[in-house]
């Protein structure tokens, strides 16, 4: 986890101190002899223009630790434009800050234990208190792209929404539901979600496309060589290896987690095309025709602009695209221990078996 909120008071204090220092020095200069006025008006030296850092092969260096944590949602809420006004941004970020402050208050050490079976709430990690808000790091700012504060990650279609499903996709979706309902939700481990089984990160965090999960651990490490790029997602330590240059695609029947990714450089932009997705990892019920195109472009010393296009004519009525900044972290990424010491899955299944036994022995009405 990357602590973000505790650093905010320090940043505010530093900014205030800087303002006071500037004002104080300006007042002092006003009292200097007039003979030094010309020196005070001398133009300040220009800041050096940022130069794209380059790897030994001459391509932009994308390496480092990055985060895509943001308050900007995947799809645009109804009634908003793509670019938010300063007033909208201030209101949304204040709501977030107030929520963090409220939920981060110290717990009462004398509070009673939660009731058997939980308290019925729908808070983070369930209703028995698996997490408190200390662990949650969903981001505290709206995403900024090209100077705009964005209302959604999706920018095309223009309404910022995922296109409608095709009739064939709706039928596949209904068939999956029918097939799933043949079994109980807790009948076997394979019926549990991938993230719960520590196979992949929540949502599409590992991707592609690599999207924020709006929960925690939205952090990545990029390692770059001449022939390969590795993207390691902190959550569940998913590692995707992108092959660069020309090469053969995997056979259609070979479908690894996170798909088969090939990359190439178009000028200073890394373009990655991924196909052959695992059938259990299909974004929003996509088909085996799913293709995701990603673009990584350094825009300044601390930002990679990440753009993605999702194309699956068998599932969506049109392709859709989005973008989100990956911001440099001045923090380390730590091991994400998921199964290690985790008894949740066996307890989930064991609890269901116990409930079945109770139901079998209960008196009949």
N, C-alpha and C positions, 0 to 999 in steps of 0.2 A: 504494500500500500504506500502511496505517496502522500505525505501530509501536506495539504494545501492551505487549509483555513488558518492554521496557527501562524502562518507566515504573513497573513494579511495585515495585522496591526503593525508589524515591523515595517512593512512596505509603506503604510500610511505615515508612520512616524518619520521614516527617511524622507518621504516626499515633503512633509511639512518642514522638516529641518532644512531641506534644500531651498524651499521657498524663503524661509526666514533668512538663510545665509545670503541669498541673492538680494533680498530687500535691504539687508544690513549693509552689504558691500556697496549697493547703489547709493545709499545715504552717505556713506563715508566718502565716496568719490565726489559727491556734490559739494563737499567742504574743502576739497583740495584746491590749491592755487590755480588760477586761471591759466598759468603757463603750461600746466599739464593737460589742459582740455583737449589739445590736438591729439595727444597720445591716447587719451581715453576713447577718442572717436575713431581710432585706427581700426580697419576692418578685421574681424576675427578670421583666423585661418580656416579654409574650407575643410570640412570633414572628408576623409577619403571615401570614395565611392566603394560600395561593397563589391567584392570580386568573388565569383562562384568558386568555392574550393574544389579542387580536382584530385581524383585518384591517380595513381601512377600511369594508368592507361589513357589519361586525358579526359575522361568522362566526369561529370559532376559527382562529388563525394556525398553519398546519401547516408553514410554510416553515423551511428550514434543511437541514443535513446530518445524516443519520441512519444508523445501522447496525443490522442484525438478526443480526449474528454471534452464535452461541450454540453451546454443547455439546449442548443438548437436541435429540435426533433428531426427524425428521419423524414416524415411527411409534414407538409405545411398545414397548420390549423386553418379552418375556413375563415375567410374574411381578412386575411393578412396578405400584404404584398411580399415580394421576395426580399426586399430590403426593409428592415425595421427602422422606425424613426428613433432618434435619441431618447425620446420620452418612453417609447415602448421598451427599449432596451433597459433603461433605468428601472422601470417598473418590474420587468421580468427578473432582472438580476437582484433587485431588492427582495422580491418574494423568495428567491433562492436563499439569499443571505439570512433573511428572517427565519426561514425553515431550519437552516443549519444551526443558527443560534438557539432556537427553541429545542430542537431535538438533541443538541449536544450538551444540554444542562446536566449537571451531576445528578445521578440517580439517588434516590433515598436508600441509604444502606439498611434501613429497618423495614423496607417494604416486604409484604408477604410473598410467598412463592406463588407463581401463576396457578390457576385452577387446573385440575386434571383435564387433559385434553386441550389445554390452551385457553386463551381468553376470547377467542372468536375474532380477533382482529386480523388484518391482512398486511401487517407490517413486513419489513425486510426479513427474509429467511423464515417466514411463517409466524405463527401466533404463540410460540413458546419461548421467544426471546433468543433466537440463535445469534442474532447480530444486534448491537446497538449502533447508533449513528456514527460512532467513531470510525467504523470500518467502511463507511460509504463515501465514495469519491467520484461522483458522477460529473464533476465539472461545475464551475461557478460563473461562466461567461458565455454569451452567445457567440457563435462562430463568426469570424471576420474573414471575408474573402474579397480581394480587390477593393478594400476600403468600405465594403458593405457589411453591416451586421445582419446576418442571414436568419430568416424565419424557418427554413427547412434545409436539410442536406440536399434533397432532390431539387434540381433546377430545370429539368426537362422531363416531362411536359411542363409548360409554363405555370400550371396550377400547383406544382410541387407535390403531386400525388402519384402513387403507383398506379399505372394503367389498369384497366379492368382485365379480368381473366377471360380467356377464350372459352367458348362452350366446351371444348375438349378438356380444358384444364378444370372447369367446374365439375365435370363428370369424374375426372381422376380424383379430385378432392373428395367427392361423395363416396367413391369406391374405397379410398383409404380409410374413411371414417367407418364404413361398414365392416371392413376387414379388421380394423382395430377393435371394434366392439365385439368381435367374436371372443375376445379374451378379456379378462379383468385387468383393470389398470395396474394392479399389483401382482399379477400372476407370475411374472418372471422378470429377471433383470432387463431383458431386451425391450420390455414395454416401458421402461423408465426413460426420461429424456437423456440426450447425449451428455449435456453438461452435468447432470446429476450423477452420471456414471464416470465422470472425469475423462471423457473421450475428446470433447471439443469445448471451447469456451462458450459463454452465453451468447445467444443471438448469432450474429454474423461477425463477432469480434475478430476471429482469425481470418474470416473471409475465404476467398474474395467474394464480394467487396468487403474490405475491412471497415466495419462500422462501429461507432461507440455503442457500448451496451447499456449506458445510462445507469450503471450500478457501481462498479469499481474495477480496478486493474485495466484501465484503457491505455495500456502502455506497451511499447514495442521496442525491440532492438533490431537494427539493420546492420548486417555484415556484408561487405561487398568485395568481390574479387573480379578479375577480368572475365571469368566464365560463368560465375554464379552470383546470385544475391540471395541471402537468407533473411527472412523476416520472422523473428521470434516474438510471439504474442505472450505477454506476461501471464494472462489467465490460462491455466491448464498447460502452460509452457508449450503451446502449439508452435511448431517450427515449419515454415513453408520454404522450400528451396526452389528458386526461379532459375531455370537454365537460360543463358544468354546466347544469342547468335543463332545460327542455323542448326537444325537437328530434327529428328523424327518424333512425331507425337506418339504417345502411348497408344496401343490398340484400343479400340472403342470399348472393349469389355473390361479393360483395366481402369478402375475408377478409384483412385486413392482419396483419403480425406484431404480437403482443400484443393482437389483437382490437380490437373497437369498444367503447369505454368511455364510459358516461354516468354522471354523478354528481348527487347531490342532497343537501341538508342535512336531516337529521332531528334537530332540536334542535342540539346541539353535536357531533353525529356526522356525518361525511361518509360517505355510502353510495354505492358505485360498483358498477354492474352491467355485466358485459362478456360479449359474445357474438361471433359471427363470427370465431372464431379461425382462423388460417392452418392448412391441413391438415397441415403439417409440424411444427406446434407444439402438437399435442394432448397435454395432460397425461395421462401413463400410458395412452396409446392411446384417449383420449376421442373421441367422435363429433362431428359437426357440430351436435349438440344441446347441447354443453357451455355452461354458464352459470356464471360465477364472480361471487359477490357479496362485496364487501370493505367493511369498516367501519374508519374511522380515527377514533380518539378520544384527545384529549390527556388524560392522567391526571395529569401534573405537569410541571414546567418542563423536564424532560429525557426525557420518555417519551411516545410515541404507542403506544397499544394497537392492534395491527393484527389484525383478525379476518377470517376468510375462510370461505366456504361454497362447495363444489364440487358442482354438481348436473348430472348427465347420466344420465337414466334409460335411455338406450340402451347405456350402458357399465357403470355401477355399480348394484348392487342397492339402494342407497340413497344419499342425499346424505351428505357428510361435512364437518365443520367443524374449524377449528383457530384458534389465536391465538399471536402472538409479539410481544414488545415491540420497538419501534424506539427505540433509545436515541440521544440527541443526541451527535454527535461534536464534539469541540473540535479538529477537524482539517479541512484542506481536502481536496477531492476533485480528483484530477488526471486528465489525459487518459489514457485507456486505449488506447495504441497497439497495435493487434492486427495488421492486415495490413501496417502501415508497417514496412518492413525485415524482414518475415517471409517466409522462403523455405521454410517447413516444408511447405506443401501441395504446391508443385511438386516438392520433394525427395521427398515421400512417393510421389507418382505416378511420378516418374522412377526412384526406387529399385525400384518394382515392375516397371517396363518392363525395367530392367536384369536383374532376377531372371528375368523371362520369357525374355529372350534367352539367359541362361545355361542355363536349363532346355531351351530349344529346341536348343542346340548340344551339350548334354551327351551323352556316349556312351550308347547304349541298353543296358540290362542284358541 
